[in-house]
Amino acid sequence: MTTNYFLDGSTIMAQKSGSDVMWFVYDSNGTRVGFTYNGATYLYKRAGRCHRHPV
């Protein structure tokens, strides 16, 4: 299976694998805070400085 990435400059906006598309969600500072996958949105819950866990 091929995965295609869609960029805005060096920022990954989306990735597509087969018919599945994942759109990344960013805050106003450009930090990735979640993603939308097959119509459902998932936001990361920050646990410390470097760890992100899907909610």
N, CA, C and O atoms as a Maestro MAE file, in Angstrom:
{
 s_m_m2io_version
 :::
 2.0.0
}

f_m_ct {
 s_m_title
 :::
 protein
 m_atom[220] {
  # First column is atom index #
  i_m_mmod_type
  r_m_x_coord
  r_m_y_coord
  r_m_z_coord
  i_m_residue_number
  s_m_chain_name
  s_m_pdb_residue_name
  s_m_pdb_atom_name
  i_m_atomic_number
  :::
  1 25 0.847 -1.171 0.000 1 A "MET " " N  " 7
  2 3 0.000 0.000 0.000 1 A "MET " " CA " 6
  3 2 0.896 1.239 0.000 1 A "MET " " C  " 6
  4 15 1.896 1.298 0.716 1 A "MET " " O  " 8
  5 25 0.530 2.201 -0.794 2 A "THR " " N  " 7
  6 3 1.258 3.457 -0.877 2 A "THR " " CA " 6
  7 2 0.626 4.484 0.049 2 A "THR " " C  " 6
  8 15 -0.598 4.586 0.129 2 A "THR " " O  " 8
  9 25 1.461 5.247 0.750 3 A "THR " " N  " 7
  10 3 0.989 6.355 1.564 3 A "THR " " CA " 6
  11 2 1.479 7.646 0.932 3 A "THR " " C  " 6
  12 15 2.675 7.812 0.692 3 A "THR " " O  " 8
  13 25 0.557 8.559 0.663 4 A "ASN " " N  " 7
  14 3 0.881 9.873 0.122 4 A "ASN " " CA " 6
  15 2 0.710 10.914 1.219 4 A "ASN " " C  " 6
  16 15 -0.224 10.847 2.017 4 A "ASN " " O  " 8
  17 25 1.623 11.875 1.246 5 A "TYR " " N  " 7
  18 3 1.586 12.950 2.227 5 A "TYR " " CA " 6
  19 2 1.308 14.267 1.513 5 A "TYR " " C  " 6
  20 15 1.828 14.508 0.424 5 A "TYR " " O  " 8
  21 25 0.495 15.112 2.118 6 A "PHE " " N  " 7
  22 3 0.136 16.412 1.565 6 A "PHE " " CA " 6
  23 2 0.715 17.478 2.483 6 A "PHE " " C  " 6
  24 15 0.402 17.524 3.673 6 A "PHE " " O  " 8
  25 25 1.558 18.331 1.923 7 A "LEU " " N  " 7
  26 3 2.314 19.298 2.703 7 A "LEU " " CA " 6
  27 2 1.882 20.726 2.427 7 A "LEU " " C  " 6
  28 15 1.408 21.057 1.340 7 A "LEU " " O  " 8
  29 25 2.061 21.567 3.447 8 A "ASP " " N  " 7
  30 3 1.978 23.020 3.316 8 A "ASP " " CA " 6
  31 2 3.335 23.511 3.781 8 A "ASP " " C  " 6
  32 15 3.556 23.674 4.981 8 A "ASP " " O  " 8
  33 25 4.244 23.746 2.853 9 A "GLY " " N  " 7
  34 3 5.634 24.006 3.219 9 A "GLY " " CA " 6
  35 2 6.230 22.725 3.765 9 A "GLY " " C  " 6
  36 15 6.286 21.721 3.054 9 A "GLY " " O  " 8
  37 25 6.677 22.736 5.010 10 A "SER " " N  " 7
  38 3 7.225 21.526 5.636 10 A "SER " " CA " 6
  39 2 6.245 20.890 6.620 10 A "SER " " C  " 6
  40 15 6.600 19.943 7.323 10 A "SER " " O  " 8
  41 25 5.013 21.404 6.675 11 A "THR " " N  " 7
  42 3 3.997 20.897 7.604 11 A "THR " " CA " 6
  43 2 3.140 19.851 6.910 11 A "THR " " C  " 6
  44 15 2.584 20.106 5.842 11 A "THR " " O  " 8
  45 25 3.032 18.669 7.519 12 A "ILE " " N  " 7
  46 3 2.174 17.622 6.967 12 A "ILE " " CA " 6
  47 2 0.723 17.959 7.307 12 A "ILE " " C  " 6
  48 15 0.352 18.014 8.479 12 A "ILE " " O  " 8
  49 25 -0.082 18.179 6.291 13 A "MET " " N  " 7
  50 3 -1.483 18.518 6.489 13 A "MET " " CA " 6
  51 2 -2.363 17.270 6.489 13 A "MET " " C  " 6
  52 15 -3.358 17.204 7.211 13 A "MET " " O  " 8
  53 25 -1.985 16.274 5.669 14 A "ALA " " N  " 7
  54 3 -2.795 15.066 5.555 14 A "ALA " " CA " 6
  55 2 -1.929 13.930 5.038 14 A "ALA " " C  " 6
  56 15 -0.868 14.139 4.451 14 A "ALA " " O  " 8
  57 25 -2.420 12.717 5.276 15 A "GLN " " N  " 7
  58 3 -1.805 11.551 4.659 15 A "GLN " " CA " 6
  59 2 -2.910 10.639 4.162 15 A "GLN " " C  " 6
  60 15 -3.966 10.528 4.784 15 A "GLN " " O  " 8
  61 25 -2.657 9.984 3.028 16 A "LYS " " N  " 7
  62 3 -3.646 9.093 2.426 16 A "LYS " " CA " 6
  63 2 -3.005 7.745 2.173 16 A "LYS " " C  " 6
  64 15 -1.979 7.646 1.501 16 A "LYS " " O  " 8
  65 25 -3.627 6.702 2.722 17 A "SER " " N  " 7
  66 3 -3.204 5.320 2.510 17 A "SER " " CA " 6
  67 2 -4.404 4.565 1.967 17 A "SER " " C  " 6
  68 15 -5.397 4.386 2.672 17 A "SER " " O  " 8
  69 25 -4.322 4.120 0.718 18 A "GLY " " N  " 7
  70 3 -5.481 3.491 0.091 18 A "GLY " " CA " 6
  71 2 -6.601 4.509 0.015 18 A "GLY " " C  " 6
  72 15 -6.414 5.600 -0.524 18 A "GLY " " O  " 8
  73 25 -7.766 4.163 0.552 19 A "SER " " N  " 7
  74 3 -8.900 5.096 0.551 19 A "SER " " CA " 6
  75 2 -9.040 5.836 1.878 19 A "SER " " C  " 6
  76 15 -9.955 6.644 2.037 19 A "SER " " O  " 8
  77 25 -8.144 5.573 2.834 20 A "ASP " " N  " 7
  78 3 -8.189 6.216 4.151 20 A "ASP " " CA " 6
  79 2 -7.389 7.514 4.138 20 A "ASP " " C  " 6
  80 15 -6.247 7.540 3.681 20 A "ASP " " O  " 8
  81 25 -7.997 8.600 4.643 21 A "VAL " " N  " 7
  82 3 -7.335 9.897 4.710 21 A "VAL " " CA " 6
  83 2 -7.319 10.379 6.155 21 A "VAL " " C  " 6
  84 15 -8.339 10.345 6.843 21 A "VAL " " O  " 8
  85 25 -6.161 10.822 6.602 22 A "MET " " N  " 7
  86 3 -6.003 11.389 7.936 22 A "MET " " CA " 6
  87 2 -5.570 12.847 7.768 22 A "MET " " C  " 6
  88 15 -4.517 13.131 7.198 22 A "MET " " O  " 8
  89 25 -6.402 13.771 8.275 23 A "TRP " " N  " 7
  90 3 -6.089 15.204 8.264 23 A "TRP " " CA " 6
  91 2 -5.580 15.585 9.631 23 A "TRP " " C  " 6
  92 15 -6.196 15.229 10.636 23 A "TRP " " O  " 8
  93 25 -4.467 16.302 9.700 24 A "PHE " " N  " 7
  94 3 -3.911 16.718 10.978 24 A "PHE " " CA " 6
  95 2 -4.470 18.073 11.384 24 A "PHE " " C  " 6
  96 15 -4.684 18.945 10.542 24 A "PHE " " O  " 8
  97 25 -4.706 18.242 12.681 25 A "VAL " " N  " 7
  98 3 -5.278 19.459 13.248 25 A "VAL " " CA " 6
  99 2 -4.170 20.185 14.007 25 A "VAL " " C  " 6
  100 15 -3.470 19.584 14.822 25 A "VAL " " O  " 8
  101 25 -4.016 21.480 13.736 26 A "TYR " " N  " 7
  102 3 -2.979 22.295 14.371 26 A "TYR " " CA " 6
  103 2 -3.619 23.458 15.112 26 A "TYR " " C  " 6
  104 15 -4.679 23.949 14.725 26 A "TYR " " O  " 8
  105 25 -2.952 23.897 16.196 27 A "ASP " " N  " 7
  106 3 -3.431 25.090 16.898 27 A "ASP " " CA " 6
  107 2 -2.835 26.336 16.245 27 A "ASP " " C  " 6
  108 15 -2.122 26.234 15.247 27 A "ASP " " O  " 8
  109 25 -3.124 27.501 16.799 28 A "SER " " N  " 7
  110 3 -2.679 28.762 16.205 28 A "SER " " CA " 6
  111 2 -1.161 28.938 16.262 28 A "SER " " C  " 6
  112 15 -0.617 29.800 15.572 28 A "SER " " O  " 8
  113 25 -0.472 28.134 17.075 29 A "ASN " " N  " 7
  114 3 0.994 28.189 17.160 29 A "ASN " " CA " 6
  115 2 1.664 27.204 16.211 29 A "ASN " " C  " 6
  116 15 2.891 27.161 16.119 29 A "ASN " " O  " 8
  117 25 0.859 26.412 15.506 30 A "GLY " " N  " 7
  118 3 1.414 25.426 14.583 30 A "GLY " " CA " 6
  119 2 1.727 24.091 15.218 30 A "GLY " " C  " 6
  120 15 2.367 23.243 14.596 30 A "GLY " " O  " 8
  121 25 1.285 23.891 16.453 31 A "THR " " N  " 7
  122 3 1.492 22.621 17.147 31 A "THR " " CA " 6
  123 2 0.373 21.662 16.766 31 A "THR " " C  " 6
  124 15 -0.803 22.023 16.814 31 A "THR " " O  " 8
  125 25 0.737 20.444 16.389 32 A "ARG " " N  " 7
  126 3 -0.283 19.457 16.044 32 A "ARG " " CA " 6
  127 2 -1.023 19.049 17.312 32 A "ARG " " C  " 6
  128 15 -0.399 18.637 18.289 32 A "ARG " " O  " 8
  129 25 -2.348 19.161 17.301 33 A "VAL " " N  " 7
  130 3 -3.161 18.878 18.486 33 A "VAL " " CA " 6
  131 2 -4.126 17.722 18.273 33 A "VAL " " C  " 6
  132 15 -4.848 17.345 19.196 33 A "VAL " " O  " 8
  133 25 -4.152 17.156 17.078 34 A "GLY " " N  " 7
  134 3 -5.038 16.036 16.826 34 A "GLY " " CA " 6
  135 2 -5.099 15.716 15.350 34 A "GLY " " C  " 6
  136 15 -4.270 16.165 14.559 34 A "GLY " " O  " 8
  137 25 -6.104 14.925 14.997 35 A "PHE " " N  " 7
  138 3 -6.285 14.528 13.612 35 A "PHE " " CA " 6
  139 2 -7.729 14.123 13.374 35 A "PHE " " C  " 6
  140 15 -8.460 13.791 14.308 35 A "PHE " " O  " 8
  141 25 -8.125 14.154 12.118 36 A "THR " " N  " 7
  142 3 -9.424 13.662 11.695 36 A "THR " " CA " 6
  143 2 -9.179 12.453 10.814 36 A "THR " " C  " 6
  144 15 -8.418 12.523 9.849 36 A "THR " " O  " 8
  145 25 -9.826 11.341 11.147 37 A "TYR " " N  " 7
  146 3 -9.626 10.090 10.421 37 A "TYR " " CA " 6
  147 2 -10.986 9.481 10.104 37 A "TYR " " C  " 6
  148 15 -11.761 9.163 11.006 37 A "TYR " " O  " 8
  149 25 -11.262 9.326 8.833 38 A "ASN " " N  " 7
  150 3 -12.535 8.749 8.376 38 A "ASN " " CA " 6
  151 2 -13.740 9.422 9.027 38 A "ASN " " C  " 6
  152 15 -14.689 8.754 9.435 38 A "ASN " " O  " 8
  153 25 -13.692 10.743 9.119 39 A "GLY " " N  " 7
  154 3 -14.833 11.515 9.611 39 A "GLY " " CA " 6
  155 2 -14.891 11.731 11.107 39 A "GLY " " C  " 6
  156 15 -15.742 12.485 11.580 39 A "GLY " " O  " 8
  157 25 -14.008 11.088 11.875 40 A "ALA " " N  " 7
  158 3 -13.989 11.264 13.330 40 A "ALA " " CA " 6
  159 2 -12.756 12.072 13.721 40 A "ALA " " C  " 6
  160 15 -11.669 11.838 13.193 40 A "ALA " " O  " 8
  161 25 -12.919 13.028 14.649 41 A "THR " " N  " 7
  162 3 -11.807 13.859 15.097 41 A "THR " " CA " 6
  163 2 -11.278 13.347 16.428 41 A "THR " " C  " 6
  164 15 -12.044 13.053 17.346 41 A "THR " " O  " 8
  165 25 -9.974 13.246 16.517 42 A "TYR " " N  " 7
  166 3 -9.279 12.807 17.724 42 A "TYR " " CA " 6
  167 2 -8.333 13.915 18.154 42 A "TYR " " C  " 6
  168 15 -7.573 14.433 17.337 42 A "TYR " " O  " 8
  169 25 -8.373 14.281 19.426 43 A "LEU " " N  " 7
  170 3 -7.485 15.303 19.963 43 A "LEU " " CA " 6
  171 2 -6.504 14.660 20.919 43 A "LEU " " C  " 6
  172 15 -6.847 13.730 21.648 43 A "LEU " " O  " 8
  173 25 -5.270 15.167 20.910 44 A "TYR " " N  " 7
  174 3 -4.249 14.650 21.810 44 A "TYR " " CA " 6
  175 2 -4.427 15.232 23.195 44 A "TYR " " C  " 6
  176 15 -4.774 16.402 23.350 44 A "TYR " " O  " 8
  177 25 -4.190 14.415 24.193 45 A "LYS " " N  " 7
  178 3 -4.149 14.870 25.580 45 A "LYS " " CA " 6
  179 2 -2.683 14.905 25.975 45 A "LYS " " C  " 6
  180 15 -2.002 13.880 25.959 45 A "LYS " " O  " 8
  181 25 -2.204 16.078 26.327 46 A "ARG " " N  " 7
  182 3 -0.790 16.223 26.671 46 A "ARG " " CA " 6
  183 2 -0.528 15.655 28.056 46 A "ARG " " C  " 6
  184 15 -1.240 15.948 29.016 46 A "ARG " " O  " 8
  185 25 0.499 14.845 28.133 47 A "ALA " " N  " 7
  186 3 0.930 14.257 29.403 47 A "ALA " " CA " 6
  187 2 2.403 14.603 29.579 47 A "ALA " " C  " 6
  188 15 3.277 13.803 29.244 47 A "ALA " " O  " 8
  189 25 2.674 15.780 30.097 48 A "GLY " " N  " 7
  190 3 4.056 16.225 30.207 48 A "GLY " " CA " 6
  191 2 4.474 16.989 28.966 48 A "GLY " " C  " 6
  192 15 3.633 17.434 28.184 48 A "GLY " " O  " 8
  193 25 5.746 17.135 28.794 49 A "ARG " " N  " 7
  194 3 6.258 17.954 27.702 49 A "ARG " " CA " 6
  195 2 6.249 17.277 26.350 49 A "ARG " " C  " 6
  196 15 5.923 17.916 25.350 49 A "ARG " " O  " 8
  197 25 6.595 16.008 26.288 50 A "CYS " " N  " 7
  198 3 6.864 15.391 24.991 50 A "CYS " " CA " 6
  199 2 5.896 14.282 24.613 50 A "CYS " " C  " 6
  200 15 5.997 13.744 23.510 50 A "CYS " " O  " 8
  201 25 4.985 13.929 25.463 51 A "HIS " " N  " 7
  202 3 4.117 12.786 25.173 51 A "HIS " " CA " 6
  203 2 2.725 13.259 24.797 51 A "HIS " " C  " 6
  204 15 2.183 14.179 25.408 51 A "HIS " " O  " 8
  205 25 2.163 12.632 23.804 52 A "ARG " " N  " 7
  206 3 0.784 12.903 23.412 52 A "ARG " " CA " 6
  207 2 0.056 11.575 23.318 52 A "ARG " " C  " 6
  208 15 0.580 10.600 22.778 52 A "ARG " " O  " 8
  209 25 -1.141 11.551 23.841 53 A "HIS " " N  " 7
  210 3 -1.937 10.328 23.831 53 A "HIS " " CA " 6
  211 2 -3.295 10.637 23.217 53 A "HIS " " C  " 6
  212 15 -3.915 11.638 23.575 53 A "HIS " " O  " 8
  213 25 -3.776 9.787 22.288 54 A "PRO " " N  " 7
  214 3 -5.126 10.021 21.747 54 A "PRO " " CA " 6
  215 2 -6.162 9.951 22.849 54 A "PRO " " C  " 6
  216 15 -6.045 9.141 23.768 54 A "PRO " " O  " 8
  217 25 -7.163 10.789 22.760 55 A "VAL " " N  " 7
  218 3 -8.254 10.802 23.734 55 A "VAL " " CA " 6
  219 2 -9.420 10.034 23.147 55 A "VAL " " C  " 6
  220 15 -10.462 9.908 23.790 55 A "VAL " " O  " 8
  :::
 }
 m_bond[219] {
  # First column is bond index #
  i_m_from
  i_m_to
  i_m_order
  :::
  1 1 2 1
  2 2 3 1
  3 3 4 2
  4 3 5 1
  5 5 6 1
  6 6 7 1
  7 7 8 2
  8 7 9 1
  9 9 10 1
  10 10 11 1
  11 11 12 2
  12 11 13 1
  13 13 14 1
  14 14 15 1
  15 15 16 2
  16 15 17 1
  17 17 18 1
  18 18 19 1
  19 19 20 2
  20 19 21 1
  21 21 22 1
  22 22 23 1
  23 23 24 2
  24 23 25 1
  25 25 26 1
  26 26 27 1
  27 27 28 2
  28 27 29 1
  29 29 30 1
  30 30 31 1
  31 31 32 2
  32 31 33 1
  33 33 34 1
  34 34 35 1
  35 35 36 2
  36 35 37 1
  37 37 38 1
  38 38 39 1
  39 39 40 2
  40 39 41 1
  41 41 42 1
  42 42 43 1
  43 43 44 2
  44 43 45 1
  45 45 46 1
  46 46 47 1
  47 47 48 2
  48 47 49 1
  49 49 50 1
  50 50 51 1
  51 51 52 2
  52 51 53 1
  53 53 54 1
  54 54 55 1
  55 55 56 2
  56 55 57 1
  57 57 58 1
  58 58 59 1
  59 59 60 2
  60 59 61 1
  61 61 62 1
  62 62 63 1
  63 63 64 2
  64 63 65 1
  65 65 66 1
  66 66 67 1
  67 67 68 2
  68 67 69 1
  69 69 70 1
  70 70 71 1
  71 71 72 2
  72 71 73 1
  73 73 74 1
  74 74 75 1
  75 75 76 2
  76 75 77 1
  77 77 78 1
  78 78 79 1
  79 79 80 2
  80 79 81 1
  81 81 82 1
  82 82 83 1
  83 83 84 2
  84 83 85 1
  85 85 86 1
  86 86 87 1
  87 87 88 2
  88 87 89 1
  89 89 90 1
  90 90 91 1
  91 91 92 2
  92 91 93 1
  93 93 94 1
  94 94 95 1
  95 95 96 2
  96 95 97 1
  97 97 98 1
  98 98 99 1
  99 99 100 2
  100 99 101 1
  101 101 102 1
  102 102 103 1
  103 103 104 2
  104 103 105 1
  105 105 106 1
  106 106 107 1
  107 107 108 2
  108 107 109 1
  109 109 110 1
  110 110 111 1
  111 111 112 2
  112 111 113 1
  113 113 114 1
  114 114 115 1
  115 115 116 2
  116 115 117 1
  117 117 118 1
  118 118 119 1
  119 119 120 2
  120 119 121 1
  121 121 122 1
  122 122 123 1
  123 123 124 2
  124 123 125 1
  125 125 126 1
  126 126 127 1
  127 127 128 2
  128 127 129 1
  129 129 130 1
  130 130 131 1
  131 131 132 2
  132 131 133 1
  133 133 134 1
  134 134 135 1
  135 135 136 2
  136 135 137 1
  137 137 138 1
  138 138 139 1
  139 139 140 2
  140 139 141 1
  141 141 142 1
  142 142 143 1
  143 143 144 2
  144 143 145 1
  145 145 146 1
  146 146 147 1
  147 147 148 2
  148 147 149 1
  149 149 150 1
  150 150 151 1
  151 151 152 2
  152 151 153 1
  153 153 154 1
  154 154 155 1
  155 155 156 2
  156 155 157 1
  157 157 158 1
  158 158 159 1
  159 159 160 2
  160 159 161 1
  161 161 162 1
  162 162 163 1
  163 163 164 2
  164 163 165 1
  165 165 166 1
  166 166 167 1
  167 167 168 2
  168 167 169 1
  169 169 170 1
  170 170 171 1
  171 171 172 2
  172 171 173 1
  173 173 174 1
  174 174 175 1
  175 175 176 2
  176 175 177 1
  177 177 178 1
  178 178 179 1
  179 179 180 2
  180 179 181 1
  181 181 182 1
  182 182 183 1
  183 183 184 2
  184 183 185 1
  185 185 186 1
  186 186 187 1
  187 187 188 2
  188 187 189 1
  189 189 190 1
  190 190 191 1
  191 191 192 2
  192 191 193 1
  193 193 194 1
  194 194 195 1
  195 195 196 2
  196 195 197 1
  197 197 198 1
  198 198 199 1
  199 199 200 2
  200 199 201 1
  201 201 202 1
  202 202 203 1
  203 203 204 2
  204 203 205 1
  205 205 206 1
  206 206 207 1
  207 207 208 2
  208 207 209 1
  209 209 210 1
  210 210 211 1
  211 211 212 2
  212 211 213 1
  213 213 214 1
  214 214 215 1
  215 215 216 2
  216 215 217 1
  217 217 218 1
  218 218 219 1
  219 219 220 2
  :::
 }
}
